[in-house]
Amino acid sequence: MMTNNIVDRLSNIEIDLKTQAQRFLPHNMAHLNLQTHTMCQLIQLMAETLGKNHPLYLQLIQLDAAWCQLEMGLYGLCSDCEAQIDYTLLKQFPLRQRCCSCQEKYRHLTHKCTLNHC
């Protein structure tokens, strides 16, 4: 995936997530334009507004991680084992952080912790 294409896709995702986040603002904050907020500011605001288990908050965290990986030249590598993530998966899910094997281990671990209340 070419860098310009990645930047465009991540930028579009960021615009979309900021638009979604705007809908969750309390009435006293409705005047804020979230499109001008940095990712760090937006993540903090959504953590306070929605909580850290909300799907939108989790997507913002994934987007922030993807931007960081891109800046470090690590975009497309598994965050756990550093193997190349399948191009088709990245094209379909640009915020993907793990290869298939590590994603399955992660899913199993988080599911187990949820059941055990970790």
C-alpha positions as CSV (number, residue, x, y, z in Angstrom):
1,M,0.0,0.0,0.0
2,M,1.5,3.3,-1.0
3,T,2.1,5.9,1.7
4,N,-0.1,8.5,0.1
5,N,-3.0,6.1,-0.1
6,I,-2.5,5.1,3.6
7,V,-2.4,8.8,4.6
8,D,-5.6,9.5,2.6
9,R,-7.4,6.5,4.1
10,L,-6.3,7.3,7.7
11,S,-7.3,11.0,7.2
12,N,-10.7,10.0,6.0
13,I,-11.2,7.7,8.9
14,E,-10.1,10.5,11.3
15,I,-12.6,12.9,9.8
16,D,-15.4,10.3,10.1
17,L,-14.5,9.4,13.7
18,K,-14.4,13.1,14.6
19,T,-17.8,13.6,13.0
20,Q,-19.2,10.6,15.0
21,A,-17.6,11.9,18.2
22,Q,-19.3,15.3,17.7
23,R,-22.7,13.6,18.2
24,F,-21.7,12.4,21.7
25,L,-20.7,15.8,23.1
26,P,-22.8,17.0,26.0
27,H,-25.0,20.0,25.3
28,N,-22.6,22.3,27.1
29,M,-19.8,21.3,24.8
30,A,-21.8,21.1,21.5
31,H,-20.2,24.3,20.3
32,L,-16.8,22.6,20.0
33,N,-15.5,21.8,16.5
34,L,-13.8,18.4,17.0
35,Q,-12.3,18.6,13.5
36,T,-9.7,21.1,14.9
37,H,-8.8,18.9,17.9
38,T,-5.6,16.8,17.9
39,M,-6.0,13.1,18.3
40,C,-4.6,13.4,21.8
41,Q,-7.2,16.0,22.7
42,L,-10.0,14.0,21.1
43,I,-9.0,10.8,22.8
44,Q,-8.9,12.5,26.2
45,L,-12.3,14.1,25.6
46,M,-13.9,10.9,24.5
47,A,-12.4,9.0,27.4
48,E,-14.1,11.5,29.8
49,T,-17.4,11.6,27.8
50,L,-17.9,8.0,26.7
51,G,-15.6,5.9,28.8
52,K,-12.7,3.8,27.8
53,N,-14.8,0.8,26.8
54,H,-16.9,2.6,24.2
55,P,-16.3,1.4,20.6
56,L,-15.7,4.9,19.3
57,Y,-13.0,5.5,21.9
58,L,-11.4,2.2,21.0
59,Q,-11.4,3.1,17.3
60,L,-9.8,6.5,18.1
61,I,-7.0,4.6,20.0
62,Q,-6.5,2.3,17.0
63,L,-6.3,5.3,14.6
64,D,-3.8,7.0,16.9
65,A,-1.7,3.8,16.9
66,A,-1.9,3.6,13.1
67,W,-0.7,7.2,12.7
68,C,2.2,6.4,15.1
69,Q,3.1,3.3,13.2
70,L,3.1,5.2,9.9
71,E,5.4,7.9,11.4
72,M,7.8,5.2,12.6
73,G,7.7,3.3,9.3
74,L,6.0,0.3,11.0
75,Y,2.6,0.6,9.5
76,G,1.4,-2.8,8.2
77,L,3.5,-4.8,10.7
78,C,1.9,-6.7,13.6
79,S,2.2,-4.9,16.8
80,D,2.9,-8.1,18.6
81,C,5.2,-10.2,16.4
82,E,6.2,-7.6,13.8
83,A,5.2,-9.9,10.9
84,Q,3.8,-8.3,7.8
85,I,0.0,-8.0,8.0
86,D,-1.7,-9.3,4.9
87,Y,-2.3,-6.5,2.4
88,T,-5.9,-7.6,1.8
89,L,-6.7,-7.3,5.5
90,L,-5.0,-3.9,5.8
91,K,-6.9,-2.7,2.7
92,Q,-10.2,-3.9,4.3
93,F,-9.3,-2.8,7.9
94,P,-6.7,0.0,7.8
95,L,-6.6,0.3,11.6
96,R,-5.7,-3.4,12.0
97,Q,-2.8,-3.8,14.5
98,R,-2.2,-7.5,14.4
99,C,-1.6,-10.4,12.0
100,C,-4.2,-13.2,12.0
101,S,-2.4,-15.4,14.4
102,C,-1.7,-12.7,17.0
103,Q,-5.2,-11.3,16.6
104,E,-6.7,-14.7,17.5
105,K,-4.4,-14.9,20.5
106,Y,-5.4,-11.4,21.6
107,R,-9.1,-12.1,21.1
108,H,-8.8,-15.2,23.1
109,L,-6.9,-13.5,25.9
110,T,-9.3,-10.5,26.1
111,H,-12.3,-12.8,26.1
112,K,-10.7,-14.9,28.8
113,C,-10.1,-11.8,30.9
114,T,-13.6,-10.6,30.4
115,L,-14.9,-13.9,31.7
116,N,-12.6,-13.9,34.6
117,H,-13.1,-10.1,35.3
118,C,-9.4,-9.2,34.8
